Amino acid sequence: MSLFDLSGKVAIITGSTRGIGKAIAFRMAEAGAKVVVSSRKADACDAVTQEINQEFGKGTAASIPCNISHKEQLQNLVDTTENALGQVDVLVCNAAVNPYFGPSIDCPDAAFEKIMDCNVKSNFWLCNMVLPQMKARGEGRIIIISSIGGLKGSALLGAYAISKAADFQLARNLAVEYGAYGITANAIAPGLIRTDFARALWEDPDILKASTAGAPLKRIGEPDEIAGMAVLLASEAGSFTTGQGIVIDGGATIAGG
């Protein structure tokens, strides 16, 4: 399985103490990478780091807490990673927020600003922090976790959808600007996945049924089904894939679900 081998690679995964981010951290560690587990809460980071190190060996994971809305904490995340593990080979921008659910016209300014700051600006900042050393080495992988919400309109998730559409464009721009330096940049667009972040959409049986009825696979997705694509994009298997928005939604988007 050398095509998917990440041995010797260092990967930062934001928002990696639960859900999709945690699954990506585990699967990248399984593929041989040294991974940085990061979220706002230090105790949560430490717990997941301990799980990974118990599973794959001491030193496989490092815990570096970070609030992505603070630029200085993002810089500390990068600097501490480089000092502890080495230069960053793979960056996965997974952390995101959605503090508002409802019509866009009623979205408070503070909520809109928080969504754009955390879901777009922090990704822009963090990418720009790791890109210079990737460029100097002539290789690197950027993976941004977007959403199918960024591909279509939404009556209740408009602000969030706008931020996720911007993430697609960020990946495209980075792919164009840095492709000549051996760096790829892609976005993954999950559909409905069984995570705490989407709990309100799958815990209610009626909402779950309505959300999956139109999808060809007729079911919700699991975090590992996103993690597998992240491993592919980080490995040699994804070396010729860049600037793409890869949809993983059980077919819901193409079926109009």
Buried (B, 14 or more C-beta within 10 A) or exposed (E): EEEBBBEEBBBBBBBBBBBBBBBBBBBBBBBBBBBBBBBBEEEBBBEBBBBBBEEBEEEBBBBBBBBBBBEEBBBBBBEBBBEEBEBBBBBBBBBBBBBBEEEBEEBEEEBBEBBBBBBBBBBBBBBEBBBEBBBEBEBBBBBBBBBBBBBEEBEEBBBBBBBBBBBBBBBBBBBEEBEEBBBBBBBBBBBBBBBEBBEEBBEEEEEBEEBBEBBEBEEBBEBEBBBBBBBBBBBEBBBEBBBBBBBBBBBBBEEEB
